[in-house]
Amino acid sequence: MAVSRDGAALRLKDDDHVAVCLRDIPAGGRLEFDGGPSITARAAIPAGHKIALRAIAAGELIRKYGQTIGRAGVAIAPGDHVHIHNVEGTRGRGDLAPAGAEPLEPKAALR
């Protein structure tokens, strides 16, 4: 786990593509992590939202907390705000299930 030197952002795993902003980051705000990377916010990013730590190609899976959280809908540059405007969700999407996978049964309470 790494917190930026100024305590403004958190990266849980070294291979995460994004960090979570622990407070509002202004456009042009700089985040530096010991051992890298150093990132400049390309736009204002609200607390609780994500900032890209590296370039993420359109279609690439995005990792946060060591887990896949979605797929980049467009190319994302280092320092970009990463949120629903540029990330496609992948959890619970039946169209992304492996070929031949059995459909899940709805819970009895939801029938």
URLIN-V197138 format. One record per residue. N is the residue number from 1. RES is the residue in one small letter. OMEGA is omega in degrees with one decimal (999 if undefined). Layout:
# URLIN-V197138
N;RES;OMEGA  N;RES;OMEGA
This chain:
# URLIN-V197138
1;m;179.3  2;a;172.4  3;v;178.5  4;s;-175.5  5;r;-179.5  6;d;178.5  7;g;-174.9  8;a;-176.1  9;a;-177.3  10;l;171.3  11;r;-174.5  12;l;-177.4  13;k;-178.4  14;d;-178.0  15;d;176.2  16;d;177.8  17;h;-176.0  18;v;170.5  19;a;177.4  20;v;178.4  21;c;-179.1  22;l;173.5  23;r;178.7  24;d;176.8  25;i;179.3  26;p;172.5  27;a;-178.1  28;g;177.8  29;g;-176.2  30;r;174.4  31;l;177.9  32;e;177.3  33;f;175.5  34;d;-177.2  35;g;177.5  36;g;-3.8  37;p;168.7  38;s;-171.4  39;i;172.4  40;t;179.5  41;a;-179.1  42;r;177.6  43;a;174.7  44;a;-178.5  45;i;-178.7  46;p;173.7  47;a;179.4  48;g;178.1  49;h;-172.8  50;k;173.8  51;i;179.4  52;a;178.9  53;l;179.4  54;r;175.6  55;a;177.9  56;i;-177.0  57;a;173.9  58;a;-179.9  59;g;-178.9  60;e;175.0  61;l;-176.8  62;i;-178.5  63;r;174.7  64;k;-178.1  65;y;179.9  66;g;-177.9  67;q;174.0  68;t;-179.4  69;i;-179.2  70;g;-178.4  71;r;178.3  72;a;178.3  73;g;178.1  74;v;174.2  75;a;-178.1  76;i;-178.4  77;a;173.5  78;p;-179.3  79;g;177.9  80;d;171.2  81;h;-179.7  82;v;-175.6  83;h;-173.4  84;i;179.9  85;h;-179.4  86;n;178.5  87;v;174.2  88;e;177.3  89;g;177.9  90;t;-177.8  91;r;176.0  92;g;-178.9  93;r;-180.0  94;g;-179.7  95;d;178.4  96;l;179.4  97;a;177.4  98;p;178.7  99;a;178.1  100;g;-179.8  101;a;178.2  102;e;176.3  103;p;178.6  104;l;176.2  105;e;175.7  106;p;178.2  107;k;-178.0  108;a;-178.3  109;a;-177.8  110;l;-177.8  111;r;999
